[in-house]
Amino acid sequence: MQIEQIYTGCLAQGAYYITSDGEAAIIDPLRETQPYMDRLSRDKVRLKYIFETHFHADFVSGHVDLSKKTQAPIVYGPQATCKFDCISAKDNEIFAIGKVKIKVIHTPGHTLESTCFLLIDEGGKECALFSGDTLFIGDVGRPDLAQKAASMTQDQLAGMLYHSLRDKVMTLPDDIVVYPAHGAGSACGKNMSKETTSTIGVQKASNYALRANMTEAEFIKEVTEGLLPPPSYFGMNVFMNKNGYESFETVFNHGMKALKVEEFEVLAEETDALILDTRNNSDFYKGFIPQSINIGIEGDFAPWVGALVGNVKQNIMLVTEEGKEEETVTRLTRVGFDNIVGHLKGGFKSWKNAGKEVDTINRISAKKFAGEVNIGKSKVIDIRRVSEYSAEHVAESYNRPLIEINEWIKEIIPEEHFYLHCAGGYRSMIAASILQARGYRNFSEIEGGFKDISATATPKTDFVCQSKLSTT
């Protein structure tokens, strides 16, 4: 028996590949299927089942394409209905893969069909739990994502999750290894560990949501407290995972179409496409195509595109570093952005060399900021998360998280100059590009963000004035 965790850092997502005696199972695959096909060929095994722990919201699974290529059936837990052929398994149903077995454990709460899969080895020992979004390392799945579809409140779903964990997961042997669907950085939970595996025993001892003396009311309160609104693309990804989607190869080939400058310019207007520039922020600010939005490929690229663009049907045209086109298209398709018109051949350099109009961002150093800022009079906007801001921030600065930009942008007075920063420059350049695309130009974005500001004499504090926090 072999278990391989295939972890994708930019999505904080874990897929799983299990083999035994010439047969294989894959749990929660990513959309691009070739890596799995390569593994199957390498190991000379037949894919027998594709298991899905639930209808994912934060990424598009590869289940449909993988099933078409291998004829392996797709298995969900109870209460799952799909527009394609799938097995909606019964609670406690057993599936054999070679000499091992996988037992279905229905654990509703995150969603109604949420299911864990218990691996039983060749000797009949229960050895691993693929816990999906039911149990994370240090956290549990948020119970608000399915409430509209389920016609239930988040508190009702949280109550179901409480009993799923207490009655089913926590009764398993302490030495069982836990393999979750996500780790730190995912929006599917709020307190996930950077660790990607654990055991039932360790989680019972350390996970805040699994305290032995915790009442149902306490669980509901703690699990639902502090939940941020889910990113707007989540519902669209769920729809694609339930109803099917265009093949990865088709979408990929569209995105890999290299467009010359003139073609790019015409198509951008004809298709009303968003120009997405994925270069590093240190290059972007020096020159870019007017109205471009910068979300760098080197950061949490796909989740930020999903959260800020939202509509997965939006036409997108890409400007990337040369050689990064394939990676960019792949990462966009993982979160359902299938309408990629193409990319600029030769990157931004070709646009500039063609003599086309170029825009820039007013970026200043933290040292210059320290010399210019007048605490109490200058307006400073800190776009980090509330928790980052609360730990320490520039005195008298305003906290306006990037995720809420569509709301707080309405507060901006175009004639009033302000300073803009995040932790290191990645998020503030995203915000700067959005602001500038919408006509706001009277600001200075700070290079190196709060990390560099901290090294200056700029007054800082950890005192939080409620009027400075975002009210959206």
C-alpha positions as a printed Julia matrix, in Angstrom:
472×3 Matrix{Float64}:
   0.0    0.0     0.0
   1.18   3.5    -0.87
  -0.29   6.85    0.21
   0.93  10.06   -1.41
  -0.2   13.51   -0.37
  -0.05  15.86   -3.36
  -0.04  19.31   -1.78
  -0.52  22.49   -3.81
   0.74  25.43   -1.79
  -0.94  28.28   -3.68
  -4.36  26.77   -2.93
  -3.32  25.19    0.38
  -4.96  22.04   -0.99
  -4.17  18.37   -0.5
  -5.11  15.67   -3.0
  -4.35  12.02   -2.24
  -3.12   9.11   -4.34
  -3.48   5.59   -2.92
  -2.3    2.35   -4.54
  -2.57  -1.31   -3.61
  -2.05  -4.49   -5.61
  -2.4   -2.95   -9.08
  -5.28  -0.62   -8.28
  -5.47   3.04   -7.29
  -7.79   5.65   -5.83
  -7.48   9.43   -6.0
  -9.15  11.73   -3.5
 -10.02  15.38   -4.29
  -7.89  15.78   -7.45
  -6.98  19.18   -8.88
  -8.32  20.11  -12.29
  -5.26  19.31  -14.41
  -5.27  15.52  -14.75
  -1.96  14.8   -16.49
   0.07  14.54  -13.24
  -2.3   11.8   -12.05
  -2.23  10.02  -15.41
   1.58  10.07  -15.25
   1.53   8.49  -11.77
  -0.85   5.75  -12.87
   1.37   4.97  -15.86
   4.53   5.05  -13.76
   3.12   2.66  -11.17
   1.36   0.47  -13.75
  -1.9    0.61  -11.82
  -5.55   1.04  -12.8
  -7.55   3.88  -11.33
 -10.54   2.2    -9.71
 -12.24   5.11   -7.93
 -12.18   8.91   -7.73
 -13.37   9.99   -4.29
 -14.71  13.48   -3.58
 -15.1   14.56    0.04
 -17.68  17.22   -0.93
 -18.55  19.77   -3.6
 -15.51  22.03   -3.36
 -15.99  25.79   -3.35
 -12.42  27.07   -3.52
 -11.22  25.13   -6.56
 -12.5   23.16   -9.55
 -11.8   19.48   -9.07
 -10.4   17.23  -11.81
 -12.97  14.5   -11.16
 -14.95  14.88  -14.4
 -11.97  14.91  -16.78
 -10.21  12.15  -14.84
 -13.27   9.92  -14.97
 -13.62  10.44  -18.74
  -9.98   9.5   -19.3
  -9.9    6.43  -17.04
 -13.56   5.31  -16.84
 -13.14   5.26  -13.06
 -16.4    6.15  -11.27
 -16.71   9.3    -9.16
 -17.77   8.62   -5.56
 -19.4   11.19   -3.29
 -20.96  10.69    0.11
 -24.7   10.54    0.83
 -27.0   13.34   -0.38
 -24.78  14.25   -3.34
 -26.56  14.89   -6.64
 -24.58  15.61   -9.82
 -25.36  16.4   -13.47
 -22.85  13.69  -14.49
 -22.6   10.02  -13.6
 -21.51   9.55  -10.0
 -22.01   7.21   -7.06
 -23.72   8.74   -4.03
 -22.42   6.25   -1.48
 -24.19   5.08    1.64
 -22.86   5.82    5.12
 -20.46   3.02    6.16
 -20.31   1.63    2.61
 -17.02  -0.13    1.8
 -14.99   0.23   -1.42
 -12.09  -2.14   -2.17
  -8.87  -0.93   -3.81
  -6.51  -3.85   -4.28
  -5.98  -5.34   -0.83
  -7.12  -2.26    1.1
 -10.57  -0.84    1.77
 -12.04   2.63    2.04
 -15.02   3.13    4.33
 -17.47   5.99    3.79
 -18.13   8.07    6.92
 -20.82  10.67    6.29
 -19.96  13.81    8.26
 -22.37  16.62    7.31
 -21.86  20.11    8.65
 -19.41  21.87    6.37
 -21.86  20.85    3.63
 -24.67  18.3     3.71
 -22.81  15.77    1.57
 -19.45  16.24    3.35
 -17.83  12.87    3.87
 -14.62  11.48    5.35
 -12.98   8.39    3.89
 -11.42   5.89    6.31
  -8.58   3.77    4.94
  -8.33   0.18    6.21
  -5.01  -1.53    5.44
  -4.27  -5.08    4.23
  -4.42  -6.42    7.77
  -7.8   -4.87    8.51
  -6.42  -2.01   10.64
  -8.01   1.43   10.38
  -4.99   3.58    9.59
  -5.85   6.88    7.88
  -8.72   9.35    7.64
  -9.09  11.56    4.58
 -11.11  14.21    6.33
 -11.89  16.67    3.54
 -13.17  19.95    4.96
 -14.74  18.29    8.0
 -11.55  18.23   10.1
  -8.45  20.31    9.46
  -5.23  20.38   11.45
  -6.07  22.83   14.21
  -9.51  23.7    12.88
 -12.75  22.4    11.37
 -14.62  23.35    8.21
 -16.61  26.56    8.17
 -20.35  25.85    8.29
 -21.62  28.85    6.32
 -20.73  27.94    2.72
 -23.67  25.64    2.01
 -26.39  27.41    3.95
 -28.19  28.86    0.89
 -28.23  25.59   -0.99
 -29.12  23.65    2.13
 -31.85  26.09    3.24
 -30.25  25.98    6.67
 -28.58  28.56    8.84
 -24.88  28.39    9.58
 -25.73  27.64   13.2
 -27.82  24.63   12.17
 -25.01  23.34    9.97
 -22.51  23.97   12.77
 -24.7   21.85   15.05
 -24.61  19.03   12.5
 -20.81  19.37   12.3
 -20.55  19.15   16.09
 -22.3   15.77   16.08
 -20.39  14.51   13.03
 -17.14  15.19   14.84
 -18.23  13.91   18.28
 -20.19  10.88   17.17
 -18.01   9.69   14.3
 -14.57  11.27   13.96
 -13.58  11.56   17.63
 -14.59   7.94   18.32
 -11.89   6.67   15.95
  -8.59   5.31   17.36
  -6.11   8.01   18.4
  -3.31   6.69   16.17
  -5.22   7.15   12.92
  -3.42   9.62   10.64
  -5.51  12.63    9.56
  -5.11  13.82    5.97
  -7.17  17.02    5.47
  -8.17  18.7     2.22
  -6.61  22.06    3.2
  -3.97  23.74    5.33
  -3.06  27.27    6.42
  -4.02  29.9     3.87
  -7.27  28.35    2.72
 -10.5   30.34    3.09
 -12.37  27.12    3.99
 -11.44  27.5     7.66
 -10.14  30.25    9.95
  -7.45  28.75   12.19
  -5.67  26.06   10.17
  -2.18  24.88   11.03
   0.75  24.95    8.62
   1.09  21.23    9.28
  -0.57  19.1     6.6
  -1.0   15.85    8.59
  -1.69  14.89   12.19
  -3.43  12.15   14.15
  -6.85  11.86   15.75
  -5.23  11.81   19.21
  -3.18  14.95   18.64
  -6.2   16.79   17.27
  -8.36  15.76   20.23
  -5.7   17.22   22.5
  -4.91  20.42   20.57
  -7.72  21.4    18.2
  -9.89  24.08   19.82
 -13.04  22.65   18.2
 -12.48  19.14   19.59
 -12.28  19.95   23.3
 -13.7   17.02   25.23
 -15.89  19.14   27.51
 -17.18  21.43   24.77
 -20.96  21.84   24.58
 -22.82  22.1    21.29
 -23.65  25.75   22.02
 -19.99  26.54   22.73
 -18.93  24.77   19.54
 -21.41  26.73   17.42
 -20.32  30.02   18.93
 -16.58  29.4    18.54
 -16.75  27.91   15.04
 -18.95  30.69   13.62
 -17.27  33.59   15.42
 -15.07  35.8    13.26
 -15.93  34.19    9.93
 -15.17  36.5     7.02
 -17.6   36.49    4.08
 -16.69  33.72    1.62
 -15.0   34.87   -1.6
 -17.5   35.61   -4.36
 -16.2   32.93   -6.71
 -16.96  30.08   -4.29
 -20.54  29.58   -5.44
 -19.48  29.42   -9.1
 -16.87  26.76   -8.33
 -19.48  24.68   -6.49
 -21.73  24.93   -9.56
 -18.94  23.71  -11.86
 -18.08  20.83   -9.53
 -21.72  19.71   -9.4
 -22.61  20.23  -13.04
 -19.4   19.63  -14.98
 -17.17  21.93  -17.0
 -15.21  22.31  -20.22
 -12.13  20.1   -20.39
  -8.91  21.45  -18.93
  -7.1   20.9   -22.23
  -9.61  23.04  -24.16
  -9.41  25.92  -21.7
  -5.63  25.63  -21.48
  -5.22  25.83  -25.27
  -7.31  29.01  -25.42
  -5.2   30.65  -22.74
  -1.96  29.62  -24.41
  -2.83  31.54  -27.58
  -0.01  34.07  -28.07
  -1.33  37.42  -29.31
   0.74  40.07  -31.05
   0.41  43.63  -29.72
  -2.15  44.69  -32.35
  -4.25  41.54  -31.85
  -4.08  41.95  -28.1
  -5.22  45.57  -28.28
  -8.17  44.82  -30.58
  -9.35  41.74  -28.68
  -9.15  43.5   -25.32
 -11.68  46.02  -26.59
 -13.86  43.58  -28.54
 -14.18  41.09  -25.69
 -14.33  43.67  -22.87
 -11.57  41.65  -21.25
  -9.84  42.33  -17.97
  -6.1   42.74  -18.55
  -4.41  40.76  -15.8
  -0.69  41.45  -15.36
   0.94  38.72  -13.29
   4.47  40.13  -13.09
   6.21  40.87   -9.81
   5.04  44.13   -8.22
   8.62  45.44   -8.36
   8.42  45.33  -12.16
   4.76  46.24  -12.61
   4.85  49.67  -11.0
   7.57  50.89  -13.4
   5.36  50.39  -16.44
   2.2   48.54  -17.5
  -0.69  48.62  -19.95
  -3.23  51.22  -18.76
  -6.2   49.73  -16.86
  -4.25  46.52  -16.06
  -4.75  44.82  -12.72
  -1.62  43.41  -11.07
  -1.89  40.12   -9.17
   1.55  38.57   -9.06
   1.99  34.89   -9.92
   4.55  34.51   -7.12
   2.0   35.09   -4.34
  -1.41  33.63   -3.49
  -2.34  34.27   -7.09
  -5.41  32.17   -7.84
  -7.24  32.82   -4.54
  -6.76  36.57   -4.94
  -7.98  36.49   -8.55
 -11.01  34.54   -7.37
 -11.7   36.86   -4.46
 -11.24  40.16   -6.31
 -12.41  39.38   -9.85
 -15.16  37.12   -8.55
 -16.99  36.34  -11.78
 -15.33  33.25  -13.26
 -17.01  34.01  -16.61
 -15.08  37.28  -16.95
 -12.96  37.41  -20.13
  -9.29  37.69  -19.19
  -6.21  38.62  -21.2
  -2.82  37.92  -19.68
   0.45  39.79  -19.45
   3.05  37.53  -17.86
   6.77  37.16  -17.51
   8.03  35.22  -20.51
   7.97  31.52  -19.69
   5.24  31.92  -17.04
   2.28  31.65  -19.43
   1.61  27.95  -18.86
   1.75  28.21  -15.07
  -0.54  31.25  -15.09
  -3.22  29.64  -17.27
  -3.11  26.43  -15.22
  -3.54  28.24  -11.93
  -6.47  30.27  -13.26
  -8.3   27.17  -14.49
  -7.94  25.62  -11.02
 -10.35  28.22   -9.69
 -12.7   28.15  -12.68
 -11.56  31.08  -14.81
 -12.12  29.44  -18.17
 -12.6   32.5   -20.42
  -8.93  33.26  -20.99
  -8.73  34.93  -24.4
  -4.95  34.63  -24.71
  -1.69  36.21  -23.58
   0.52  39.02  -24.89
   3.31  37.55  -26.99
   6.65  38.79  -25.71
   5.08  40.15  -22.54
   5.01  43.8   -21.52
   8.32  44.43  -23.29
   6.65  43.93  -26.67
   3.92  46.45  -25.78
   6.48  49.04  -24.7
   8.66  48.46  -27.75
   5.63  48.97  -30.01
   5.36  52.52  -28.65
   2.01  51.95  -27.0
   0.76  54.01  -24.04
   2.25  53.0   -20.7
   1.11  53.79  -17.16
   3.04  53.73  -13.85
   2.29  53.62  -10.1
   3.67  56.21   -7.67
   5.7   53.91   -5.41
   7.92  55.4    -2.7
  10.36  53.85   -0.24
   9.55  53.38    3.43
  12.37  55.83    4.2
  10.77  58.5     2.04
   7.4   57.77    3.63
   8.91  58.23    7.1
  10.24  61.64    6.03
   6.96  62.78    4.49
   4.21  61.43    6.73
   2.59  63.74    9.24
   0.99  61.49   11.85
  -2.53  62.61   12.61
  -2.77  64.73    9.47
  -1.61  62.45    6.63
  -4.05  59.71    5.65
  -2.45  56.25    5.77
  -4.42  53.2     4.59
  -3.21  49.81    5.82
  -4.78  47.04    3.7
  -3.62  44.09    5.76
  -6.02  41.79    7.57
  -7.54  43.04   10.84
  -5.38  40.58   12.83
  -2.18  41.91   11.24
  -3.22  45.51   11.82
  -4.17  44.81   15.43
  -0.74  43.37   16.2
   1.03  46.6    15.19
   0.42  49.42   12.75
   1.4   52.97   11.82
  -0.08  55.33   14.41
  -3.38  56.91   13.28
  -3.54  54.72   10.15
  -6.81  53.3     8.83
  -7.34  49.57    8.38
  -9.06  48.76    5.09
  -8.4   45.11    4.16
  -7.78  44.37    0.5
 -10.57  41.81    0.41
 -13.05  44.66    1.11
 -11.71  47.11   -1.51
 -14.95  47.26   -3.46
 -16.59  48.72   -0.36
 -13.98  51.07    1.07
 -13.0   52.47   -2.31
 -16.27  54.42   -2.08
 -14.84  56.33    0.9
 -11.88  57.69   -1.07
 -11.95  61.4    -1.84
 -10.16  61.69   -5.21
  -8.55  65.05   -4.34
  -7.2   63.86   -0.97
  -3.72  62.35   -1.03
  -3.17  59.14    0.93
  -0.48  56.55    1.57
  -1.15  52.87    0.9
   0.68  49.82    2.25
   0.35  46.14    3.15
   2.89  43.81    4.77
   5.46  43.62    1.99
   4.13  45.18   -1.21
   2.24  42.32   -2.88
  -1.28  43.24   -1.76
  -0.77  47.01   -1.86
   0.23  46.82   -5.53
  -2.94  44.85   -6.26
  -4.92  47.61   -4.52
  -2.94  50.36   -6.28
  -3.65  48.87   -9.69
  -7.38  48.56   -8.92
  -7.53  52.11   -7.58
  -5.74  53.51  -10.59
  -7.88  51.53  -13.05
 -10.91  53.2   -11.44
  -9.5   56.68  -11.73
  -7.87  57.26   -8.32
  -4.33  58.55   -8.74
  -3.62  60.83   -5.77
  -1.8   58.27   -3.61
   1.64  56.89   -2.83
   2.13  53.13   -2.49
   4.9   52.14   -0.08
   7.55  49.71   -1.25
   8.29  46.9     1.2
   5.11  47.62    3.17
   4.97  47.47    6.94
   8.06  45.26    7.04
  10.18  48.15    5.76
   8.2   50.81    7.64
   8.99  48.96   10.88
  12.68  49.63   10.32
  12.11  53.41   10.25
  11.3   55.88   13.02
   7.67  56.15   11.9
   5.46  56.08   15.04
   3.72  52.72   15.49
   1.22  51.29   17.93
  -0.76  48.15   18.77
  -3.64  50.19   20.18
  -6.71  49.78   17.98
  -9.04  52.73   17.6
 -12.4   51.3    16.49
 -13.07  54.26   14.21
  -9.96  53.33   12.21
 -11.17  49.79   11.53
 -13.18  48.94    8.46
 -16.91  48.9     9.1
 -17.79  46.91    5.98
